[in-house]
């Protein structure tokens, strides 16, 4: 029992610590995931609480993991670990059954798990939590209680300022496919032998003679000629359900990246109101993408700084685009109010949140490769770009 309890303590501590760290690296990612859950369960009003909850959850997991690993106040944290798992294990079962979101986000973007994988993982973890709880009185630490509390206080400060740093700048580790050095076209390739998505429709079939309605699948319809006899059955077209996905196909790491201009402009290769992504990814020049998924919440001063960089890019014949998920009317009004001259385009806001954890953030491209990314707090001055131009 002693050996099993120690193994359980190290296992649960390591998992909690890892989960806390990967969330702390990307607090905005956890915020977005909380908002997804709130929207899925009809609690959209709670969205303003998402960032605070992201900080609390990450910090609590980090602190619990360290406490269990280093046997600090284990009696106390065995209670927390057990309560935590007692709440989240049935919750993940419900999520696995109902599938309101496709990924639980329990390990951020560092490790993507299906909802059923998450539930079975939690079965193992709650078992470990129960063992630790039952054995809690026998965990002995030679360090006195005051020193243990002092260590815990230091850990609280460390994780808080670590999260704050990653919020005010970009995550120090980027687990997403848009990290610096990525060649975007490679991330969009679908292998020839990749599994295809399979879906079906439900057809309500009305028996013309009896009026009886039978619901069959589109596969049933194609495989049994009796349903195809127009003298016997007819499809109730306005009640067809689908498509219903029965098997997911392969999705490349980047599968929803499109850039479409929302204003008329002149350029040597770009056509207004069309997907200009292929041209941008193939361009041999430096290209700056200013990314703001929501213009209502963006930092106006950062956009004014971006205008200065745009003016320099213009002298070098380098393209500069604003990518936003906001509507065209809102975008063009902001452009007019702030006297911005770079081209505004539309991209899916979820994609923009994935590209860079800032609003706005900045991405420097060249021939489809991400050269550098910046939070608006870290946007370099013109000297950086002038030096970069000399090095090309």
N, C-alpha and C positions, 0 to 999 in steps of 0.2 A: 504493500500500500504506500509506503514511503517513496519508493522509486516511481510508482505510477503518479503520485502527487507531484513529485519534482518534475517529471516529464510534462505533466499537464500544465504546471506553472510556466515552464520555459516555452512550451508550445503556444499557450494562450498569450503570454507576454509578448512573444515575438510577433504574432499575428496582429495584436493590438498596436504594437509599436510601429510595424510596417504600415498598417492602415492609417494611423495618425500622421505619420511622416508624409506619405504620398498625398494625403488631403491637405496638409499644411503647405506643401510645395505649391499647390494650386488652389487657393481658397476660392477664387472666382469659379473654378470648375465645380467645386462642391456647392457653391451658391446656385449655379444653374441647375444642378441636379435636384436640389431642394425645391426649386421653383417648378421643375418638371413634376415632382411628386405632388406638390400643392395643386397644380393645375389638373393632374390626373384624378385626384380625390375631391375636387371641388372646393379647395381651400385657397383659391387665387388671392383672396384678401390677405393671406399670410405672407405673400411674396416679400414685403419689406423686411421681414424677420430672417430671410434666408441667409444673408451674410453673417449675421450674429450667430445663427445656429451652426453655420459652417465652421466658424471659429471655435465654438463650444464643443462640437462633436470631435473635431480634429484634436483639440487640446485634451479632451477627456480620454480619448483613445491613446494618445501619446503618453499621457501621465500614467494611465492604468498599465500600459505595456511596460514602461520603465519600472514602475513599482513592483510588478510581478517578477520581472526579470532579476531585479536587484534585491528582492525580498524587503521592500520598504513598506511598512504599514500594511502588510499582506492581509491581516484580518479585515481591515477597512476595505481594501481594494478587491478582496474576494467577494464582498457584498456587492460592490459596484459591478464587477464583471458578471456576476450571476444575474443581477437585475437587468443589466444591459442585454445579455443573451436571452433572458426570459421574455423581453419585449420584442427583440428583433427576430428571433427564430420564428414565432408564429406570424409575424408581419411578413417575413420573406416567403413563408408558405403561401400566404394570401396573394402576394405579388406574383409568385410562380404560377398560381392557379388562374389569376385574373389577367396577368401580364399588362398592367397599366403603363409600365415603362419597360423598355427592352433590356436595360442594363441597370443594375442596382446602384452602381457607382461606389460600392464599398471599398474598392481600392483605386478610386479615381480613374485616370486613364493609364495607370501603370500596369494594371492587370484587369482585362475585361472578362467578366464571367456572365454566363446566362443566369436567369433567375432561378432555375432549378439547381444549377451548380452552386449558387449562393446558398440556397436552402440546405443542401446536403453538407456544405461546408459548415454551416451554422449548427447542424446536428452534432458534428464532431466537436465544435467549440463549446457548445452548451454542456456536453458531457464532461469536457475538461474543466469547465467552470464549476460544475457540481462537485467534481472530485476535489478541486482546490478549496471550495467552500467547506466541505465536510472535514477536510484535513487542516483547516485554517489555524486552529489552536496550536498545532505542532510545528508551524514554521517559526523558527527562532532566528533573530538577528542580533548580533552582539553590539551593533551600533545603538546608542541610546535614542529614546523617542524624540528628543529635541533635535538631535542631529538629523534624524530621518525627516522630520518636518521641514528642517532648513533645506535639505536636499530637494524635497518636493517643491518648496517655494521657488528655488532656483530653476527647476525644470519648468515650472509654470511660466516664469519670465522668459526663459529661452524659447519655448514653443510659441508664446504670444508674439514676441518680436520677430521670430522667424516667419510666422504667418503674415505679419504686417509688412515685412520686407518684400515677400512674394506678391502681396497685394499691390503695393506701391510701385513695384517694378515688374518685370516678367518673371515667371517661375524659373528658379535656378536650374531645374531639370525639366525639359520639355518632352513629355511622353507622346505627344500628338504627331501625326504625319507631316505637319507643317513646320517641323523644327528646322533650325539653321543648318544648311548643308543639304537639305532634301532636294532632290530633283523631282519636281511635281509630276511631270508626265509619266515617270516610272511608277509613281504611287497611284496612277489612274488606270493602269493596264489590267485587263481581265484575261487570265490565261485561257488558252483554247479549250483545255479540258476541265475548266472550272464548272462546278455544279450550277445548273440553271434553276431559277425560281419556278416552282410549280404552284399553280393555283386552280381553283375550280369555281363554278357558279352553281347556285341552287335554282333550279327551274321549277316553278309551280305549274304542273301539268293538269289541265282540265279535261276530264272525260266528256266528250261531246254528247254522248247518249245519256249518261247518268248525272252529269254535272259535278261528279266527285272530283276533288282536287288532291293530287298526289305530288309531293315535292321530291324531286330527284336531283342528282348532281349532273353537271354537264358531261362528265365521263359516262354516267349511266345513259344519258341521251345518245351519245355517240356510239356506244357499244351495244345498244339494243334497238333494233330497227322498229320494234312495236311503238316506241315513243315518237318515231318520226313519221308515222302515218297521219297525214292531215285530216283524214276522215274519221279518226278515232280520238286523237288528242290534239290539243292546241296549247301553246305556251302562253301563260299570262304575262305578257312582256313587262308591264309596269310593276310587277312584283318580283322580278328576278333579283336575287341577292348575289353580290360579289363584285370584284373577284375576292375569293377567300384564299389566303395563302396557306398551303398545307406543307410546303417545304421551302425554306429560304434558299436563295441562290447565293453565289459568291459576290461579296461586295468588296471592291478594292479599298484600300485605306482612304483614298480620296475619290469620292464618287458623286459629289454634289457641288462641284466648284465651277460656277459659271459667272461671267461678268457681262452685263448688258447695259449699254449707255442709256441714260434717261433724258438726254438732251441732245439737240442737234449740234454738230460741230464738224470741222474739217480736219481730216488727217489723211496721210498718204495710204493707209491700208485699212482703216476701220470704217465699217458701215454702221450708220445709226440704227438703233433698235434691233440689234442682232447680237448673238453670242460672240464676243470678241476674245474669249479665252484662248483659243488656239493661236491667234496672232500674238497675243501677249506672251504666251509661254515659248513661242519660237523666236521672239525678238532678241537680237544680239546686243542691244543697248541695255544700259541700266534702266530699270523701271521702278518707280516708287509707287507703292500701294498704301494709301491712307485708309485705314479700316475703322469704321464706326458703325457698329450694328444698330445703334439707336441714336439718332441725332438729337432727340429731346434730352438725353442724358450725357451727351458728349461734352468734352472740355473745349470751349470756344477759343480760349487762349492758345491751346495746342494747334487748333486749325489755323489760327493766324500765323503761328510759327511755321506751319506747313506751307503757307502761301509764300513765305520767304524762300523756302527750299524749292518750291515749284518754279519761282522766277529764275533761280540759278539753273535748274534742270532745263528750263526752256532755252536758255542761252547755249546749252550743250546738246540740244535736240534730244533730250531724254524724256520719255513719256512719264506722266504723273497722273494717277487716277484716284479718285475717292470711291471707295466701295462701301455701300451702306444698305441696310435692310429697311430703311425708312421709305415712305412713299415719295413719289416724285415731286408732288407739290411742296411737301415739307422740306425736301432736299434743296429744291431750287430757291425756296424762300430763304433758307439759311445761307445759301451761296450768295444771294443778293444782299442780305443784311450784313454779312461779314466781308463782302467784297472779295470773294474767292474766285479765282480764275481757272483752277484745275477742273478736269472733267469729272462729273458725277456719274456713277454707274450703280446698278442694282445687283446685289448678291443676296442669297438666302442668309437671314440673320443668324441661324444656327451655325452655318458654315463660318461666318465671320467671327463668332464667338470662339470657334475652334481654331481658327487661323492664328489669332493673337489675343491674349488675355488683357486687353485694354480697350478703352473707348474714348478717344481713338488710339489705335496702335499703328505702327508703321512697318512695312515689309519691303525690303530692297531685293528685287529680282534681277537676274541676268540669264537669258537663254533657259528660262524655266527653273533655274536653281535659286533657292532662297539664300541670299548672301548674308543678310543680317535682319534682325527684328528689334524693334524698340517699343517700350512703353512710352507714352507721351512725356512722362517725367524724365526720361533718359534720352530724348531726341537730341542728337549731336548738332553742333552749330555748322555753319557753312564750310568752315575750314576742313572738317572731316570729309565732306563730299568733294571738295577741291583736291585734297590729297588723294582720295580714292580715284578721281578722274585721271590724275597723273600716273597712277599705278596700273591703269588698265592695259 
